[in-house]
Amino acid sequence: MPYDQWVMERLKVIKLTFKSNSFPLEQSQSTKSEEVKILKEEIERMKMKSDKLIDDLQSLQQECASLRCDNKEKTRMYQELFKK
């Protein structure tokens, strides 16, 4: 529960008259819900970027393993040529 909302509820419970200098509760809630929406969108974009980076990493790891295998094979063939 947001602090502003908690304070307003407590004031109602103990029946104090208090004028808040902060934004009205409705405006504050809508602002916070907009912020939450923006943050959720940002999280979704970051998840998609993370998934893409993971795919790229796996692809590069496979390519690296393939190049190492090719290098070993070419090294072996090179050594055999000089043995003859």
Phi and psi restraints in degrees (range 20) as a CNS / XPLOR table:
assign (resid 1 and name C) (resid 2 and name N)
       (resid 2 and name CA) (resid 2 and name C) 1.0 -61.5 20.0 2
assign (resid 2 and name N) (resid 2 and name CA)
       (resid 2 and name C) (resid 3 and name N) 1.0 148.5 20.0 2
assign (resid 2 and name C) (resid 3 and name N)
       (resid 3 and name CA) (resid 3 and name C) 1.0 -58.6 20.0 2
assign (resid 3 and name N) (resid 3 and name CA)
       (resid 3 and name C) (resid 4 and name N) 1.0 -45.6 20.0 2
assign (resid 3 and name C) (resid 4 and name N)
       (resid 4 and name CA) (resid 4 and name C) 1.0 -57.7 20.0 2
assign (resid 4 and name N) (resid 4 and name CA)
       (resid 4 and name C) (resid 5 and name N) 1.0 -43.0 20.0 2
assign (resid 4 and name C) (resid 5 and name N)
       (resid 5 and name CA) (resid 5 and name C) 1.0 -66.0 20.0 2
assign (resid 5 and name N) (resid 5 and name CA)
       (resid 5 and name C) (resid 6 and name N) 1.0 -40.8 20.0 2
assign (resid 5 and name C) (resid 6 and name N)
       (resid 6 and name CA) (resid 6 and name C) 1.0 -62.2 20.0 2
assign (resid 6 and name N) (resid 6 and name CA)
       (resid 6 and name C) (resid 7 and name N) 1.0 -44.7 20.0 2
assign (resid 6 and name C) (resid 7 and name N)
       (resid 7 and name CA) (resid 7 and name C) 1.0 -60.7 20.0 2
assign (resid 7 and name N) (resid 7 and name CA)
       (resid 7 and name C) (resid 8 and name N) 1.0 -46.0 20.0 2
assign (resid 7 and name C) (resid 8 and name N)
       (resid 8 and name CA) (resid 8 and name C) 1.0 -61.7 20.0 2
assign (resid 8 and name N) (resid 8 and name CA)
       (resid 8 and name C) (resid 9 and name N) 1.0 -40.4 20.0 2
assign (resid 8 and name C) (resid 9 and name N)
       (resid 9 and name CA) (resid 9 and name C) 1.0 -66.9 20.0 2
assign (resid 9 and name N) (resid 9 and name CA)
       (resid 9 and name C) (resid 10 and name N) 1.0 -40.6 20.0 2
assign (resid 9 and name C) (resid 10 and name N)
       (resid 10 and name CA) (resid 10 and name C) 1.0 -63.0 20.0 2
assign (resid 10 and name N) (resid 10 and name CA)
       (resid 10 and name C) (resid 11 and name N) 1.0 -38.9 20.0 2
assign (resid 10 and name C) (resid 11 and name N)
       (resid 11 and name CA) (resid 11 and name C) 1.0 -63.8 20.0 2
assign (resid 11 and name N) (resid 11 and name CA)
       (resid 11 and name C) (resid 12 and name N) 1.0 -37.6 20.0 2
assign (resid 11 and name C) (resid 12 and name N)
       (resid 12 and name CA) (resid 12 and name C) 1.0 -67.6 20.0 2
assign (resid 12 and name N) (resid 12 and name CA)
       (resid 12 and name C) (resid 13 and name N) 1.0 -40.2 20.0 2
assign (resid 12 and name C) (resid 13 and name N)
       (resid 13 and name CA) (resid 13 and name C) 1.0 -65.5 20.0 2
assign (resid 13 and name N) (resid 13 and name CA)
       (resid 13 and name C) (resid 14 and name N) 1.0 -45.4 20.0 2
assign (resid 13 and name C) (resid 14 and name N)
       (resid 14 and name CA) (resid 14 and name C) 1.0 -90.2 20.0 2
assign (resid 14 and name N) (resid 14 and name CA)
       (resid 14 and name C) (resid 15 and name N) 1.0 0.5 20.0 2
assign (resid 14 and name C) (resid 15 and name N)
       (resid 15 and name CA) (resid 15 and name C) 1.0 57.7 20.0 2
assign (resid 15 and name N) (resid 15 and name CA)
       (resid 15 and name C) (resid 16 and name N) 1.0 49.6 20.0 2
assign (resid 15 and name C) (resid 16 and name N)
       (resid 16 and name CA) (resid 16 and name C) 1.0 -98.7 20.0 2
assign (resid 16 and name N) (resid 16 and name CA)
       (resid 16 and name C) (resid 17 and name N) 1.0 147.2 20.0 2
assign (resid 16 and name C) (resid 17 and name N)
       (resid 17 and name CA) (resid 17 and name C) 1.0 -91.8 20.0 2
assign (resid 17 and name N) (resid 17 and name CA)
       (resid 17 and name C) (resid 18 and name N) 1.0 124.6 20.0 2
assign (resid 17 and name C) (resid 18 and name N)
       (resid 18 and name CA) (resid 18 and name C) 1.0 -150.1 20.0 2
assign (resid 18 and name N) (resid 18 and name CA)
       (resid 18 and name C) (resid 19 and name N) 1.0 129.9 20.0 2
assign (resid 18 and name C) (resid 19 and name N)
       (resid 19 and name CA) (resid 19 and name C) 1.0 -101.8 20.0 2
assign (resid 19 and name N) (resid 19 and name CA)
       (resid 19 and name C) (resid 20 and name N) 1.0 122.8 20.0 2
assign (resid 19 and name C) (resid 20 and name N)
       (resid 20 and name CA) (resid 20 and name C) 1.0 -81.5 20.0 2
assign (resid 20 and name N) (resid 20 and name CA)
       (resid 20 and name C) (resid 21 and name N) 1.0 135.9 20.0 2
assign (resid 20 and name C) (resid 21 and name N)
       (resid 21 and name CA) (resid 21 and name C) 1.0 -86.8 20.0 2
assign (resid 21 and name N) (resid 21 and name CA)
       (resid 21 and name C) (resid 22 and name N) 1.0 -9.4 20.0 2
assign (resid 21 and name C) (resid 22 and name N)
       (resid 22 and name CA) (resid 22 and name C) 1.0 -82.0 20.0 2
assign (resid 22 and name N) (resid 22 and name CA)
       (resid 22 and name C) (resid 23 and name N) 1.0 179.3 20.0 2
assign (resid 22 and name C) (resid 23 and name N)
       (resid 23 and name CA) (resid 23 and name C) 1.0 -62.8 20.0 2
assign (resid 23 and name N) (resid 23 and name CA)
       (resid 23 and name C) (resid 24 and name N) 1.0 154.8 20.0 2
assign (resid 23 and name C) (resid 24 and name N)
       (resid 24 and name CA) (resid 24 and name C) 1.0 -59.5 20.0 2
assign (resid 24 and name N) (resid 24 and name CA)
       (resid 24 and name C) (resid 25 and name N) 1.0 149.9 20.0 2
assign (resid 24 and name C) (resid 25 and name N)
       (resid 25 and name CA) (resid 25 and name C) 1.0 -58.4 20.0 2
assign (resid 25 and name N) (resid 25 and name CA)
       (resid 25 and name C) (resid 26 and name N) 1.0 -42.2 20.0 2
assign (resid 25 and name C) (resid 26 and name N)
       (resid 26 and name CA) (resid 26 and name C) 1.0 -63.0 20.0 2
assign (resid 26 and name N) (resid 26 and name CA)
       (resid 26 and name C) (resid 27 and name N) 1.0 -42.9 20.0 2
assign (resid 26 and name C) (resid 27 and name N)
       (resid 27 and name CA) (resid 27 and name C) 1.0 -66.3 20.0 2
assign (resid 27 and name N) (resid 27 and name CA)
       (resid 27 and name C) (resid 28 and name N) 1.0 -40.9 20.0 2
assign (resid 27 and name C) (resid 28 and name N)
       (resid 28 and name CA) (resid 28 and name C) 1.0 -63.3 20.0 2
assign (resid 28 and name N) (resid 28 and name CA)
       (resid 28 and name C) (resid 29 and name N) 1.0 -42.7 20.0 2
assign (resid 28 and name C) (resid 29 and name N)
       (resid 29 and name CA) (resid 29 and name C) 1.0 -63.8 20.0 2
assign (resid 29 and name N) (resid 29 and name CA)
       (resid 29 and name C) (resid 30 and name N) 1.0 -43.3 20.0 2
assign (resid 29 and name C) (resid 30 and name N)
       (resid 30 and name CA) (resid 30 and name C) 1.0 -66.5 20.0 2
assign (resid 30 and name N) (resid 30 and name CA)
       (resid 30 and name C) (resid 31 and name N) 1.0 -38.2 20.0 2
assign (resid 30 and name C) (resid 31 and name N)
       (resid 31 and name CA) (resid 31 and name C) 1.0 -63.0 20.0 2
assign (resid 31 and name N) (resid 31 and name CA)
       (resid 31 and name C) (resid 32 and name N) 1.0 -44.0 20.0 2
assign (resid 31 and name C) (resid 32 and name N)
       (resid 32 and name CA) (resid 32 and name C) 1.0 -66.0 20.0 2
assign (resid 32 and name N) (resid 32 and name CA)
       (resid 32 and name C) (resid 33 and name N) 1.0 -38.8 20.0 2
assign (resid 32 and name C) (resid 33 and name N)
       (resid 33 and name CA) (resid 33 and name C) 1.0 -67.7 20.0 2
assign (resid 33 and name N) (resid 33 and name CA)
       (resid 33 and name C) (resid 34 and name N) 1.0 -33.6 20.0 2
assign (resid 33 and name C) (resid 34 and name N)
       (resid 34 and name CA) (resid 34 and name C) 1.0 -65.6 20.0 2
assign (resid 34 and name N) (resid 34 and name CA)
       (resid 34 and name C) (resid 35 and name N) 1.0 -42.3 20.0 2
assign (resid 34 and name C) (resid 35 and name N)
       (resid 35 and name CA) (resid 35 and name C) 1.0 -62.6 20.0 2
assign (resid 35 and name N) (resid 35 and name CA)
       (resid 35 and name C) (resid 36 and name N) 1.0 -41.7 20.0 2
assign (resid 35 and name C) (resid 36 and name N)
       (resid 36 and name CA) (resid 36 and name C) 1.0 -62.6 20.0 2
assign (resid 36 and name N) (resid 36 and name CA)
       (resid 36 and name C) (resid 37 and name N) 1.0 -43.5 20.0 2
assign (resid 36 and name C) (resid 37 and name N)
       (resid 37 and name CA) (resid 37 and name C) 1.0 -60.2 20.0 2
assign (resid 37 and name N) (resid 37 and name CA)
       (resid 37 and name C) (resid 38 and name N) 1.0 -46.0 20.0 2
assign (resid 37 and name C) (resid 38 and name N)
       (resid 38 and name CA) (resid 38 and name C) 1.0 -62.3 20.0 2
assign (resid 38 and name N) (resid 38 and name CA)
       (resid 38 and name C) (resid 39 and name N) 1.0 -43.8 20.0 2
assign (resid 38 and name C) (resid 39 and name N)
       (resid 39 and name CA) (resid 39 and name C) 1.0 -65.5 20.0 2
assign (resid 39 and name N) (resid 39 and name CA)
       (resid 39 and name C) (resid 40 and name N) 1.0 -38.3 20.0 2
assign (resid 39 and name C) (resid 40 and name N)
       (resid 40 and name CA) (resid 40 and name C) 1.0 -64.4 20.0 2
assign (resid 40 and name N) (resid 40 and name CA)
       (resid 40 and name C) (resid 41 and name N) 1.0 -40.1 20.0 2
assign (resid 40 and name C) (resid 41 and name N)
       (resid 41 and name CA) (resid 41 and name C) 1.0 -63.3 20.0 2
assign (resid 41 and name N) (resid 41 and name CA)
       (resid 41 and name C) (resid 42 and name N) 1.0 -41.2 20.0 2
assign (resid 41 and name C) (resid 42 and name N)
       (resid 42 and name CA) (resid 42 and name C) 1.0 -64.5 20.0 2
assign (resid 42 and name N) (resid 42 and name CA)
       (resid 42 and name C) (resid 43 and name N) 1.0 -40.6 20.0 2
assign (resid 42 and name C) (resid 43 and name N)
       (resid 43 and name CA) (resid 43 and name C) 1.0 -61.5 20.0 2
assign (resid 43 and name N) (resid 43 and name CA)
       (resid 43 and name C) (resid 44 and name N) 1.0 -43.5 20.0 2
assign (resid 43 and name C) (resid 44 and name N)
       (resid 44 and name CA) (resid 44 and name C) 1.0 -62.7 20.0 2
assign (resid 44 and name N) (resid 44 and name CA)
       (resid 44 and name C) (resid 45 and name N) 1.0 -43.7 20.0 2
assign (resid 44 and name C) (resid 45 and name N)
       (resid 45 and name CA) (resid 45 and name C) 1.0 -61.8 20.0 2
assign (resid 45 and name N) (resid 45 and name CA)
       (resid 45 and name C) (resid 46 and name N) 1.0 -41.4 20.0 2
assign (resid 45 and name C) (resid 46 and name N)
       (resid 46 and name CA) (resid 46 and name C) 1.0 -67.8 20.0 2
assign (resid 46 and name N) (resid 46 and name CA)
       (resid 46 and name C) (resid 47 and name N) 1.0 -35.6 20.0 2
assign (resid 46 and name C) (resid 47 and name N)
       (resid 47 and name CA) (resid 47 and name C) 1.0 -64.2 20.0 2
assign (resid 47 and name N) (resid 47 and name CA)
       (resid 47 and name C) (resid 48 and name N) 1.0 -42.4 20.0 2
assign (resid 47 and name C) (resid 48 and name N)
       (resid 48 and name CA) (resid 48 and name C) 1.0 -64.2 20.0 2
assign (resid 48 and name N) (resid 48 and name CA)
       (resid 48 and name C) (resid 49 and name N) 1.0 -41.2 20.0 2
assign (resid 48 and name C) (resid 49 and name N)
       (resid 49 and name CA) (resid 49 and name C) 1.0 -64.4 20.0 2
assign (resid 49 and name N) (resid 49 and name CA)
       (resid 49 and name C) (resid 50 and name N) 1.0 -41.4 20.0 2
assign (resid 49 and name C) (resid 50 and name N)
       (resid 50 and name CA) (resid 50 and name C) 1.0 -61.9 20.0 2
assign (resid 50 and name N) (resid 50 and name CA)
       (resid 50 and name C) (resid 51 and name N) 1.0 -44.6 20.0 2
assign (resid 50 and name C) (resid 51 and name N)
       (resid 51 and name CA) (resid 51 and name C) 1.0 -60.3 20.0 2
assign (resid 51 and name N) (resid 51 and name CA)
       (resid 51 and name C) (resid 52 and name N) 1.0 -42.6 20.0 2
assign (resid 51 and name C) (resid 52 and name N)
       (resid 52 and name CA) (resid 52 and name C) 1.0 -63.6 20.0 2
assign (resid 52 and name N) (resid 52 and name CA)
       (resid 52 and name C) (resid 53 and name N) 1.0 -43.1 20.0 2
assign (resid 52 and name C) (resid 53 and name N)
       (resid 53 and name CA) (resid 53 and name C) 1.0 -65.1 20.0 2
assign (resid 53 and name N) (resid 53 and name CA)
       (resid 53 and name C) (resid 54 and name N) 1.0 -37.3 20.0 2
assign (resid 53 and name C) (resid 54 and name N)
       (resid 54 and name CA) (resid 54 and name C) 1.0 -64.3 20.0 2
assign (resid 54 and name N) (resid 54 and name CA)
       (resid 54 and name C) (resid 55 and name N) 1.0 -43.8 20.0 2
assign (resid 54 and name C) (resid 55 and name N)
       (resid 55 and name CA) (resid 55 and name C) 1.0 -60.5 20.0 2
assign (resid 55 and name N) (resid 55 and name CA)
       (resid 55 and name C) (resid 56 and name N) 1.0 -44.2 20.0 2
assign (resid 55 and name C) (resid 56 and name N)
       (resid 56 and name CA) (resid 56 and name C) 1.0 -61.8 20.0 2
assign (resid 56 and name N) (resid 56 and name CA)
       (resid 56 and name C) (resid 57 and name N) 1.0 -42.4 20.0 2
assign (resid 56 and name C) (resid 57 and name N)
       (resid 57 and name CA) (resid 57 and name C) 1.0 -61.4 20.0 2
assign (resid 57 and name N) (resid 57 and name CA)
       (resid 57 and name C) (resid 58 and name N) 1.0 -46.3 20.0 2
assign (resid 57 and name C) (resid 58 and name N)
       (resid 58 and name CA) (resid 58 and name C) 1.0 -62.3 20.0 2
assign (resid 58 and name N) (resid 58 and name CA)
       (resid 58 and name C) (resid 59 and name N) 1.0 -41.0 20.0 2
assign (resid 58 and name C) (resid 59 and name N)
       (resid 59 and name CA) (resid 59 and name C) 1.0 -62.1 20.0 2
assign (resid 59 and name N) (resid 59 and name CA)
       (resid 59 and name C) (resid 60 and name N) 1.0 -44.8 20.0 2
assign (resid 59 and name C) (resid 60 and name N)
       (resid 60 and name CA) (resid 60 and name C) 1.0 -66.9 20.0 2
assign (resid 60 and name N) (resid 60 and name CA)
       (resid 60 and name C) (resid 61 and name N) 1.0 -35.5 20.0 2
assign (resid 60 and name C) (resid 61 and name N)
       (resid 61 and name CA) (resid 61 and name C) 1.0 -64.9 20.0 2
assign (resid 61 and name N) (resid 61 and name CA)
       (resid 61 and name C) (resid 62 and name N) 1.0 -41.3 20.0 2
assign (resid 61 and name C) (resid 62 and name N)
       (resid 62 and name CA) (resid 62 and name C) 1.0 -64.9 20.0 2
assign (resid 62 and name N) (resid 62 and name CA)
       (resid 62 and name C) (resid 63 and name N) 1.0 -41.8 20.0 2
assign (resid 62 and name C) (resid 63 and name N)
       (resid 63 and name CA) (resid 63 and name C) 1.0 -62.9 20.0 2
assign (resid 63 and name N) (resid 63 and name CA)
       (resid 63 and name C) (resid 64 and name N) 1.0 -41.5 20.0 2
assign (resid 63 and name C) (resid 64 and name N)
       (resid 64 and name CA) (resid 64 and name C) 1.0 -62.5 20.0 2
assign (resid 64 and name N) (resid 64 and name CA)
       (resid 64 and name C) (resid 65 and name N) 1.0 -44.8 20.0 2
assign (resid 64 and name C) (resid 65 and name N)
       (resid 65 and name CA) (resid 65 and name C) 1.0 -62.3 20.0 2
assign (resid 65 and name N) (resid 65 and name CA)
       (resid 65 and name C) (resid 66 and name N) 1.0 -40.6 20.0 2
assign (resid 65 and name C) (resid 66 and name N)
       (resid 66 and name CA) (resid 66 and name C) 1.0 -64.4 20.0 2
assign (resid 66 and name N) (resid 66 and name CA)
       (resid 66 and name C) (resid 67 and name N) 1.0 -43.4 20.0 2
assign (resid 66 and name C) (resid 67 and name N)
       (resid 67 and name CA) (resid 67 and name C) 1.0 -65.0 20.0 2
assign (resid 67 and name N) (resid 67 and name CA)
       (resid 67 and name C) (resid 68 and name N) 1.0 -37.9 20.0 2
assign (resid 67 and name C) (resid 68 and name N)
       (resid 68 and name CA) (resid 68 and name C) 1.0 -63.4 20.0 2
assign (resid 68 and name N) (resid 68 and name CA)
       (resid 68 and name C) (resid 69 and name N) 1.0 -42.4 20.0 2
assign (resid 68 and name C) (resid 69 and name N)
       (resid 69 and name CA) (resid 69 and name C) 1.0 -62.8 20.0 2
assign (resid 69 and name N) (resid 69 and name CA)
       (resid 69 and name C) (resid 70 and name N) 1.0 -45.4 20.0 2
assign (resid 69 and name C) (resid 70 and name N)
       (resid 70 and name CA) (resid 70 and name C) 1.0 -61.3 20.0 2
assign (resid 70 and name N) (resid 70 and name CA)
       (resid 70 and name C) (resid 71 and name N) 1.0 -41.1 20.0 2
assign (resid 70 and name C) (resid 71 and name N)
       (resid 71 and name CA) (resid 71 and name C) 1.0 -63.8 20.0 2
assign (resid 71 and name N) (resid 71 and name CA)
       (resid 71 and name C) (resid 72 and name N) 1.0 -43.1 20.0 2
assign (resid 71 and name C) (resid 72 and name N)
       (resid 72 and name CA) (resid 72 and name C) 1.0 -61.8 20.0 2
assign (resid 72 and name N) (resid 72 and name CA)
       (resid 72 and name C) (resid 73 and name N) 1.0 -43.3 20.0 2
assign (resid 72 and name C) (resid 73 and name N)
       (resid 73 and name CA) (resid 73 and name C) 1.0 -64.6 20.0 2
assign (resid 73 and name N) (resid 73 and name CA)
       (resid 73 and name C) (resid 74 and name N) 1.0 -44.5 20.0 2
assign (resid 73 and name C) (resid 74 and name N)
       (resid 74 and name CA) (resid 74 and name C) 1.0 -66.7 20.0 2
assign (resid 74 and name N) (resid 74 and name CA)
       (resid 74 and name C) (resid 75 and name N) 1.0 -36.3 20.0 2
assign (resid 74 and name C) (resid 75 and name N)
       (resid 75 and name CA) (resid 75 and name C) 1.0 -64.5 20.0 2
assign (resid 75 and name N) (resid 75 and name CA)
       (resid 75 and name C) (resid 76 and name N) 1.0 -43.3 20.0 2
assign (resid 75 and name C) (resid 76 and name N)
       (resid 76 and name CA) (resid 76 and name C) 1.0 -62.5 20.0 2
assign (resid 76 and name N) (resid 76 and name CA)
       (resid 76 and name C) (resid 77 and name N) 1.0 -43.9 20.0 2
assign (resid 76 and name C) (resid 77 and name N)
       (resid 77 and name CA) (resid 77 and name C) 1.0 -65.3 20.0 2
assign (resid 77 and name N) (resid 77 and name CA)
       (resid 77 and name C) (resid 78 and name N) 1.0 -39.0 20.0 2
assign (resid 77 and name C) (resid 78 and name N)
       (resid 78 and name CA) (resid 78 and name C) 1.0 -63.6 20.0 2
assign (resid 78 and name N) (resid 78 and name CA)
       (resid 78 and name C) (resid 79 and name N) 1.0 -42.5 20.0 2
assign (resid 78 and name C) (resid 79 and name N)
       (resid 79 and name CA) (resid 79 and name C) 1.0 -65.5 20.0 2
assign (resid 79 and name N) (resid 79 and name CA)
       (resid 79 and name C) (resid 80 and name N) 1.0 -37.8 20.0 2
assign (resid 79 and name C) (resid 80 and name N)
       (resid 80 and name CA) (resid 80 and name C) 1.0 -65.8 20.0 2
assign (resid 80 and name N) (resid 80 and name CA)
       (resid 80 and name C) (resid 81 and name N) 1.0 -35.5 20.0 2
assign (resid 80 and name C) (resid 81 and name N)
       (resid 81 and name CA) (resid 81 and name C) 1.0 -64.3 20.0 2
assign (resid 81 and name N) (resid 81 and name CA)
       (resid 81 and name C) (resid 82 and name N) 1.0 -38.1 20.0 2
assign (resid 81 and name C) (resid 82 and name N)
       (resid 82 and name CA) (resid 82 and name C) 1.0 -80.9 20.0 2
assign (resid 82 and name N) (resid 82 and name CA)
       (resid 82 and name C) (resid 83 and name N) 1.0 -16.7 20.0 2
assign (resid 82 and name C) (resid 83 and name N)
       (resid 83 and name CA) (resid 83 and name C) 1.0 -72.1 20.0 2
assign (resid 83 and name N) (resid 83 and name CA)
       (resid 83 and name C) (resid 84 and name N) 1.0 -29.2 20.0 2
